Amino acid sequence: MKSTNARKHANNGNDAYLNMDVSEINDDTVISRDKDGHIISIFAHNKWTTPQLSNHHLKASAICFSKFSTKNKIELASLAQAKKIICTQIFRPSKRTGSYPSHDSVMSNLGALRKVHAFASEKGLTIAEIFESPIEFGDYIREVESLINLRILQTMLNKCVEHVIYPVSPLALKLIDQLIRESNDESEQHPVIPGRILFEKISNYKEILEEYNSTAENIEELNQRVAANPYYGRMKQISKNPALPNVPFSQAIDECGLTKLSEKYNFNQLANVGNYLNRCYYAAKMLIHTFTAMREREAYLLKENCIEKISKDTYIVHGLTIKLTKLPRPAKWITSADILYPYESAMRITQLIKKHIPKHVNTQEFLFLSVGYLPISNYYNKKSKSTKLTQANLPPFKWEDTFPATIINSEDFNELVMLDPLRDWQSQAEFQPGENWRLTTHQFRRSMAVYAAQSGLVSLPSLKRMLQHTLLQMSVYYTKGFATAKYLFEDLNPETAKYFKEQAVPAEASLFLKDVIMEEATLHGAAGTFYERNIKDSFLGTIATNFAETLKNMKQGLISYKETILGGCLKVGECFERAHHNYVACLNCSKACIKEKKLDQAILIQVKVIESIPQGTFAYNTEQTKLSILQLFKDKISQVIA
C-alpha cells in the first residue's frame, strides 16, 4: 500500500498522494475516497473525512476547519493556506515507518494554525505573510507561554520550510529555537500528583465502583425491562400497544430497586442511568491507569481476559501499545492484585452491554464499550442499526467534574515544590492553593513512575498502604530489577520500563531534598550531622540552583540517596549491609542519615520481633544485641540534645 500511495495514481489524477508536490494542491484535490472509490472529501471542503489517519479510538478521523474565521478575503486566503499546510502534513509519510501521520499530530498542527490565523487576522495579514514577517511573527511567538505549543509551532514551521510550502522568517525560527532552549524542559511535564490528592481521587473511584457493584443487578433488571418494553420508564412517546404500556420513570426506578441511587444523583430519565454507568466505567479506567501507568489510548485497546496472575502478589496486564509504532503491538504491564477490582467492575458493565449489543456488531472483545448499546440509552435504536463498533468515551475533561472537587491546599503545593523544585510553580495559576486539581491520565503515569522509583515520596500513610504492593512490583520489574525482569519477561513493555527508569534519578533527588534538606527535625549519624551543620541552611538559601546541581551530580553517579528504616543512606553504589537488611550497621556508617523518629519506630519494631522469638535461642540473643545497639544510640543522641 505504501508503494502504491507513494506516487500519483494513473486512474485518480486529481487525488492527493504520499510525497505529492505542494504545487499540485488545488481546490479540486481529492483528500479521501471510500472503499468503493467514491470521493468523500476534497480540498475545498471545510471538513475532511480522513480514514487514512491513524486513530486508535475506533472513531472516524476528520479534520474540520469550521472554527477558522472567514469574514473577508484575507481570512479566506489564510484558511486556504492553513489547508495547504495540513494537506501537506497528511500526505507526508513518516520517515521511520512510511505511514500516514496520526490523527492527533495533525490536530495539534490544526490548533496551532487556528491561533496563528486569528493573530494574522488582527494584523490584517494572511498566515503566509505573518510567517515571513520577523517583527509581527516575533511578537506572536513571544506570547506563546506553553513549551508544548512552542514545540508544535516549531515542528510545523520546519515542515513549511522543508517542503517549501511557505517561506518563514529565519529570525522567527531563531527566536522560537531560543525560547525553547531557554525554557525549562521540566516545566511542561505532567506533574506528580501530591499524595493526599491522589488518595482522594483513588478513594472517589473506589467508592463509586463499590456503589455500582451493590446495585449492578438492579441496573441489569432495569435494562432487561426496557429491552422488553421500550416504553418502560419513558413517557414522551405514547405507546399504542396495550401489551407495552408506558411506565413512568419514577415507577420504573422504584420497581427495579434504584430509588435510593436515583435520589442521590437526581435521576429524571433513563439516560441518567447510562451516564452513571459511564462514570463507573471512567472510575474503573482511571484506577487501571493508576495501577499500570498505561497511556490513555492503551487503556481503550484493552480486551477481556487481559489479566494474568504470575505469582502470589504479581499480575500482568496484557494489551497493546501504540507509542512509536506504525500499528498497535503487544505489550505487558506489571502490577498487583489491586488491578482486579477495577478490571472486574469494568467487565461487569461490559458483559451487561454485550447482552444487548446487536449480533452483527463485532465487539472485538474490547473491555470498554459504549453504553449507547444499552436499551436505557437514547441512542439505542441508532446504535442497533449500525455495524460499526463504538467504544466508551471516557476522557477526564468530560467525567472528572462529575466527582467531588479536590482542592489544592498549602501542603499539596509544598509537596509539588519538593517534587520538582526547578518548576516555577508560583507563576502557574492552576496549581495554586484553593484551585481544583485538574487531572490528566498522564499524571497517573508519571506519578506511579516516580512513586515506584522512590515510594518514600508518598507522604500519606493511607496512600502508601493502598499502593504498596503495586509500587513494589513496578519498582522491582521496571526500575531496580529491570535486568532480571527483562530475562523473565522478554516481551515486557520496554518503552514503559525505560520511562520508569528515567524517573528514578529525579525521584531520588526529590527524596533527598525532602528527607535531608527540608527535614525540620535534627539529623543524626555521620552524614546526617554533616548535612545538618554544613549544608542545609546554605542549600535552602538558593534551593533551585542547588537542587539543579544535586540532580546533575546524581545523574553522573557522584552522589546518591536511598530511604532506610532509620532515615536515609548517601552511599554511592551497592551497600552490603543494606542488601542483607542489617540496618543496625547504619548507626556506625559514614554515609548514614539517622532520624530520631524513625529510630524510635525501629526500637519498637525490634521489641516486637524479640517478643516473637523463644528466649535463650541464638536468634533471640542476636536480636537482643541489635536492640541494645539501637537503644545505646538513642541514649547517646538524647544526651546530645539535652
N, C-alpha and C positions, 0 to 999 in steps of 0.2 A: 504493500500500500504506500509505503514511503517513497519508493522509486516512481510509482505512478503519479503521485501528487507533487513530486519534486519538479515536474516540467508541465508545460502548458498542454492540456488535453486537446487532441485534434478535433474531437466532436463537440467540445464545450469551449469554444474560443473565447468567450467572454467571462469564463469562470476565474475566480481568484485561485491561485495555486501556490504551493510552498516555494519560497525564494523568488516569487514574482517581482518584476521590476516596478518600482514606485510609479514610474511614468505611465504604466499601463492602467492604473486605477482610475475609474471614472464612475459616473452616476449609475451606469448600467452594469457595472461589475457584479457578478453573481457571488455572493458571500457563502451561500449554502443551498444544498438541494436535499430533498428527501430520498429515501431508499429507492424510489421508482424513477429518480432523476428529475422530478419536478422542482422548479425553483421555489425556495422558501423565502430567502431574503436577498435583496440586492443593496448595493452601496447607498442608494438614495433613500432607502427606508430609515426611519428613526428608531426602529427596533430590529435587531438582527437575532434570529434564532441560530445558535452556533453549536450544533451537535458534535462538531469536531473537537471542541474544547474539553479537556479533561475535567471531569466533575464527578467526585465520588459520592455525592449525596443522592444519586439516582434521580435527580430532578433535571428538567430540561435547562440547558445553558442558554442564556440570552443576554445580549448587550443592548441596553436601552439608552438613547440619547435625549429622551424627552425632557430631562431636567436642565438641558442647556438652553439658555435664553436665546430667542431668535426674533428680537424686536426690530432689528434693522439690518441693512446689508452687511455691515461689519460683523455683526454677530452671526449671521448666516455663513459668511466666509470663514469665520472662526470654527463654526461647527463642522464645516466640510474639512477643515484642516485637522481637527480632532479625529474625525472619522478616518482620515487617511493614515494618521499615526496608529490608531487602533487596528485598522485593517492590516497595516504592515506588520504589526506585532503578531497578530493572529496567524499570518502566513509566513512567519519566520520561524523555522524549526529550531528546537533545542540543539546546540552544538554537540551535546553529550549523547542524547538519545535519538535525535532526528524527529521527535514527535512535536505535535502542536503544544503551545503553552497551556498552562492550567487556566481554568475559568477565573480563579482568584487573582492570579497575577495580572490578567487583562483588566479585571475590575479595579485593581489598585491603580493602574495607569489611567483608567477612565475617571476615577475620583480625582486624581491629580490634575488631569486636563480640565475638568469642570471648574476647579478652583482657579486655574490659570485663565480660563475663558472668562470667568466673572471679573477677574482683575483687569484683563485686557480690555474688556468692555467699558470699565470705568475710565480707562485711559483713552478710549476711542480708538483702540488698535486691535488688530487681529492677533491670534496666538502666534503666528509666524513672525509678525512684526515685533511682538514682545520678546520672543526668543533672541532676536538679533540686536535688541536694544540693551546695552550693558547697564544703563542708568535705571530705566524703568524695571527691567527684569532683576537687577541687583536689589532694588527696593523690595520687590516681591519675595525674593529668596531670603532676605534678612528677616522677614516677618514669619517665616516658617519655623515654628517652635519645636516641632517633633522631629527627632532624629530619624525615625522611621520614614516620615514623609519626605525628609530631605533625601534619603537614600532612594526612595521610589522615584522622586523627581530626577535625581542624578542618573539613574538607570535609564529612564525614559529619554532624557536629553542625549545620553551617549548613543542610544539606538537611533535617534534622529540624525546624529552626525554620521554614525557608522553606515547607515543605509541611505544616506543622502536624501532624507525626507524633507527637512528644512534646516537651513544654517542656524547655528546657535552661537551667540557671542562667546568668544574664548574667555573674556573677563568674567562672564557669568559662570562659566564652567569652573574657572579657578576659584571663584568665590564660594560656590557650593562645595567644592572639594575642601577648601579651607575650613568652612563651618563644620563639616562632618568630622574632619581631623581634630578640630578643637573641642568638639562635643565629647562628653564622657560616654564611652561605649556602654557603661553600666546603667546610664540614666534612663534608657528606654527599655531595659529588661523588665519583664513582668516581675513585680515584687513578690518576695516571700510573704505569705500570709501570716500575720502575727498569731501566736499560739492561741490566745483567747478567741480571736475571731474565727480561726479555723475550727476550734472546738464547737463554737456556736453554730457554724454552718453545718458541720457533720451532725450535730445533735438535731438541728432542724430537719435534715434529710431523713435521719433515722426515725424521728418522731412521726413524720407523715407516712413512712413505709409501715411502721407498726400499726398506725391507724388504718391504713389501707388493708393490711392483712387481716385485721379484725373485722372488716366489712366487705371483704372481697366476694364472699358467697352471696351477699345481698346485692352487690352490684351485678354479679353474674345473673342473678334471678331477674333483676330489672331488665337487662338486655334480652334475656330469653322471652320475657313477656312482650317487650316491644317488637321483637322479631316475629312473634306470633300475631301481634295486633299492632300495626303501625300507628294506630290512634290511641294507644295506651300511653297516658302521660301527656297527650297532646290535645289541644282544644281549638287551635287556629283553623285547621281543616276539619270540616264536619263530615263524619262518616255517614254514608248512606247504606251501609251494610249492618243490619241488626246483629249479626254474628260477630262484628268487630266494632263494638261501641266506643265512643270517646270516653276516656277515663281522665278526670282532672289530674294535673301534675301532683298536687299535694296528696291526693288519694293513692296514686301510684307509688309515691315515695313511702307513704305510710305502710302500704301493703307489702312492700319489699324490705321493710325494717330499716329504712335510711333516714328517718325523720331527724334523728339527732345530728347526723352528718349534714343534712340539708340545712338545718337551723344554724349550725356552726358557721357554714360558709355562704349562707343566704342564697341557696339554690332556688331558682324560679322557673327553670326549664331543663329538659333532659340534656341539652348540650352542656350545661354546667357540670354534670357528672363526667362527661367526656373531658372537659378541661381539668377536672380534678384528677382523672387518670393520667393526663399529660403531666401534671405536677408530680405525680408519683413516679412516672417514667423518668422525669427530669431528675428527681432526687436520687433514684437508683443509678442513673447515668453519672451524676456528679460524684457519688460515692465510688463508682468504678474508676473514675478519673483519679480520685484520692488514693485509692489502694493499688493503682497500677502506674500512674503518671503517664498514661497514654494520651495522645492528642485527640482533639475534637472529632476529626474525621475517622480516626481509627476506632473510636467507640461506635460510630454508626456502622462500621464494617464488621462488628462482632456478630457471631452467629450462635444459634442454640448449641448447647452441649460443648461450649468452648472452654470449660474449666476442667483441669486435670490435677488430681492430687498426686504429688510425687514423694511426700514424706509426711510425718505426723503434723508438722507445722507449716509446710511449704506447699504452695499451689502454683500452677502455671495457667495463665490465660492465653489461649491460642487465638490469634487474629491475623490481621493484615496491616501492613504499614505502607504509607504512600510517600514518605519522605525521600526525595532524591531518586525516585524510581519512575519509570515510564508507566508501569502498571502496578497495582497493589501486589505485594509479595508477602509470603508468610512471615510472621513474627511471633515472638512469645514475650510475655511479661511475668516476672517473678512477683509473687505476692503471698498473702497469708489467708487463713480461714475467714478473715474479715470480708473477703470478696464474695462469699457465698450468700450473705443476706441480701445485698442489693441485686446480685445476679438472679437469685431465686424470685425476688419480688418482681423484677422486670420480666422474668419468664412467665410469671403468673398472669401479668397483663397481656403478654404476647399470646399465650395459649387461649386467653379469652377472645382476643381479636381473631385468632385463627379459626375459632369455632364459627365465626360469622363471615369470614372473608370468602369471596366467591372462588370456586374451584379453578376458574380459568385464570386466576391471578397467581403467578409463581412467587411465593414469598422468599424463595432462595434461602430459607431458614435464617433470615436476619433476625437479630434479637429485638431491635426497635422498629415497630411497625406503626403506621398511622392509626389513631383511634377513630379516624373518619370511616373506617370499615365497620364500626360498631353500629347496631340499629339505633342507639340513642343519639347518634351524630346527625346533624343537619345535612351532612354531605353523604350520608349512607347510600342513597339512590344513585347519585352521581358516581361515587367510588365503585359501586357494584357493577356498573356498566363498563367501566374502564378496564383494559387489560394490563395497564401499566402499574407496576408496584410503586406505592408511595410509602416512604418511611416517616417516622415521627420527626417533628421539627422541634428541637429542644435546646435552643441557644440560651445562654444565661441572660442576655439583654431582654429576652421575652418572658422568662419564667422566674428569674431571681427576685423580681419585685413582688411576686406573689407570696414570698416568705417574709418573716419578720425582718425588719432592717437591723443591720449590725453596725452600730455607731462606733467610730474610732474614738478611743479615749487617749489620754496623755501617755498612759503606759504602753498602749499599742504603738503610738507614734515613736516613743523612745526605743521600742523594740525594732521598729523599722530603721531608725538611725543606727542602732547597734548592728543590725544585719547587713546594712550597706551604707557605711559612713561616707562613701565617696559620692553618693547621690544627693543632689540639692533638694532635700525633702521640703524645706521651708518655702520654696517657690512653687510647689505643686499643690494647688488648692484642693484637689480631690483626695489628698491623703492627710489633711489637717484634722485635729481633734474636733469632733462634732459632725463630721461628714459621714455619710453612709458608705461602707466599703463596697466598691464596685468590683464585682467578681468576674474573672475570665477563667476558662478551663485551663489555660496555660499556667495560671498562677498555681494551680494544684500541681502541675508537672514540676515547676521549679521548686515549690515548697517541699515536695516529697523528696526531690533530689538532694536538697540542702539538709533536710531533717534526717534523711537516711545517711548522709555523709557524716553528720555530727548530730546525733539525736539529742544531745545536750542543749541544742538551740530551742527545743520545745520547752518553753518555760512553765507551761501549765501542767501540773501533775496529772490531772484527769485526761488531758490530751496524750500525754506520754503513755499512760496505761492503755488508752484506746488504740494507739498506733504502734505500740512497742513491737509486736510480732511482725507487722508489715514492714516497719523500718528496719528491723533486724534482717529480714530476708532480703530486702532491697540492698541494704548495706553489704551483706555478705556476698551477694551474687553480682551486684553492679559496681561496687566500689572497692571494698577491701579484698575480697576474694575473687576478683574477676578472672584471674588466670585459671583457677580451679573451675569456676563456672563455665568458662569457655570450653574447657575439656569435657565437662559433664553435659553441657547443652550446646552442641556445635552450631545449631541454628537459632540460638538465642538472639533477640533483637540487638545487634551490635551498635546501632545508632543510639538507642536508649542507654546502653551501657556506657558509651562514650560521653553522653550528656551527663550522666550521673558522676562519672569520674572527673569531668571538668568542673563540677560544682564542689568537689571535695575540698580543694585548697581554699577558695573563698569562704567556705563554711568553717574551715579550721581557723582561718584568720579572724572571722567574726566571733567564734567561740573564745579565742584568745582575748579579744577585746572585751567581751562580756565577763569572762571569768577572772581575768587578771587585771586589766586596766580599769574597768568600770566597777569592779568589786569594791563595795564600801567597807566591808569588814577587813581587818588587818590580815595580811597574808603571812604564812609561816613556811618553814622549810627553807633550804638554801636558796633556791631560785625565787621562791615567793618573797623572802626577806629582801633579796637584791632588788626585785622589781618594786617592792613596797617603798624602799628607801631612795632608789636612784632613778626610776623610770616613770612611775605612774603620773606624778604631777606634771612633768615636762611633756609627757605624751598627750595628756588631756589638754595642754595649752594650745597645741596645733594638731588636733585629732585627725583631720582629713589627710594632711601631709604625712604624718607618722603612720597612719593606717596604710596609706599607699605604699610606703617603704616596707612595712611589715608584710603586706601582701606580696610585694616583689621578692622579698627575701624567702618567703615560704615557697613561692613558685620555683625559686632557684635551689631550694633544699637547704638553705642556710639556717633556718630556724623551723621549729615545729611546735605544735601544741596538741595534746590529747587529754580528754577528760578522764579522771581516775576516781576511784571510790573515796580517796582522801582529798581530792582537789583537782590538780592537773599535773601534766608532765611536759617539760620543754625539751626532752631528749630528741635529737635528730636520729632517725633510723629506728630499728627494732630494739625493744627492751626485753632482755631475757627474763627478768623478774616479772614484768607485766604479763608476758606471754604465759607464765606459769601461775598467774593470779597471786603472786606473793606480794601483796600490796603493802605489807609491813616494811618491806625493804625501801619503800619510798621515803620513810622517815629520815634515812641517812643518805639519801641520794642528792647529789649536787644539782640535779635538774628538777627537783620536786617543788611543787607549789601546793602547800597544805592550807586547807581552810578549817577553822576550828569547828564550825557547824557540821561539816562532813566527817571530821574526826570523831565528834560525839556520836554521830549516827553509826559510824563503823564500830565504835566501842559497844553500843547497844546490840548491834548485829552479832558481834563476836560473843557477847554474853549468851545470846540465844543459841548460837552454834554450840557452845560448851555445854549448855543445859541438855542438848540433844545427844550428847556422847557419854557413854558409860565411864564413870570415874576410874582412874588407875590405868586406863589403856594408853597406848603410845599416842593415839590421835588426840586423846583428852589432854595429855601433858603438852603436846605440840601446840594445840590451840590455846591452852592456858598461858604458854610462853608468849604467844602473839598478843594476847590480851594485856599481859604485863608490860610489853614494849609500848603498846598503844597508850596505856594509862600513864606510863612514865613520861612519854612525850607530852601528853595532856597536862600533867603536873608541871612540866618544865615551862610550857608557854603560858600557863596560868600565873606562874611566879613572875615571868617577864612582864605580863600585862599589869599585874598588881604593883 
